[in-house]
């Protein structure tokens, strides 16, 4: 099992009485660091995870999308070709074959 990555939260500087260029630069650096860490791909480790509103199919979704099928969670993989479920019903009164 691989070790999960630790995400450090950047310290957002407290606002001074008068705003200065240095303060705004510190604030921008802190926000940029946070956004960079959030967009970084890599392993994540959770002690608890709740997934709400899981759809019943992954058709048309991008790789990594989580859906459920017959009570099992599934993940759309890059090479998956998923089509929406199609149900067809018909009623025939009589059929004559010649």
C-alpha positions in Angstrom: 0.0 0.0 0.0 1.4 3.4 -0.9 1.6 6.2 1.6 -1.1 8.9 1.1 0.1 12.4 0.3 -0.3 15.1 2.9 -1.8 18.4 1.8 -0.6 21.4 3.7 -2.9 24.3 3.9 -1.2 27.5 3.1 -1.3 30.2 5.7 -3.5 33.1 4.5 -1.9 36.3 5.8 -4.0 38.6 8.0 -5.1 41.8 6.5 -3.2 44.9 7.6 -4.8 48.2 8.4 -3.7 49.5 5.0 -3.3 47.3 2.1 0.1 47.1 0.4 1.6 45.4 -2.6 3.5 43.0 -0.3 0.3 41.8 1.4 -1.5 41.3 -1.9 1.5 39.3 -3.3 1.5 37.1 -0.2 -2.2 36.5 -0.6 -1.9 35.7 -4.3 1.0 33.3 -3.5 -1.0 31.5 -0.8 -4.0 31.1 -3.1 -1.9 29.9 -6.0 -0.2 27.3 -3.8 -3.6 26.1 -2.7 -4.9 25.9 -6.3 -1.7 24.1 -7.4 -2.1 21.5 -4.7 -5.8 21.0 -5.4 -5.2 20.4 -9.1 -2.1 18.1 -8.6 -2.8 14.5 -9.5 -1.6 11.9 -7.1 -2.6 9.4 -4.5 -5.1 10.6 -1.9 -5.9 8.9 1.4 -9.1 9.3 3.3 -10.4 8.0 6.6 -14.0 8.4 5.4 -15.6 9.0 2.0 -19.2 9.6 1.2 -20.4 9.6 -2.4 -23.9 11.0 -3.0 -26.2 10.9 -6.0 -24.3 8.1 -7.8 -25.7 7.6 -11.3 -26.6 4.1 -12.6 -24.4 4.3 -15.7 -21.2 6.0 -16.9 -22.2 6.5 -20.5 -20.8 9.7 -21.9 -18.7 10.5 -18.9 -14.9 11.1 -18.8 -12.4 8.6 -17.4 -12.4 8.6 -13.6 -16.1 9.1 -13.3 -17.7 6.9 -10.6 -21.0 5.2 -11.2 -22.9 2.2 -9.9 -24.1 -0.9 -11.7 -26.1 -3.7 -9.9 -25.0 -2.4 -6.5 -21.3 -2.2 -7.3 -19.2 1.0 -7.8 -17.5 1.2 -11.1 -15.0 3.7 -12.6 -15.0 4.8 -16.3 -11.6 3.8 -17.7 -9.9 5.6 -20.6 -10.6 2.8 -23.1 -14.2 2.1 -22.0 -17.0 2.4 -24.6 -20.2 2.8 -22.6 -23.6 3.3 -24.2 -26.7 4.4 -22.4 -29.0 1.5 -21.4 -31.8 0.9 -23.9 -35.0 -0.8 -23.1 -37.4 -1.8 -25.9 -40.8 -3.4 -25.5 -43.3 -4.3 -28.2 -46.6 -6.0 -28.4 -47.5 -8.2 -31.4 -51.1 -9.1 -31.9 -50.5 -11.6 -34.7 -47.6 -12.5 -37.0 -48.1 -14.3 -40.3 -45.1 -15.8 -42.1 -45.3 -16.9 -45.7 
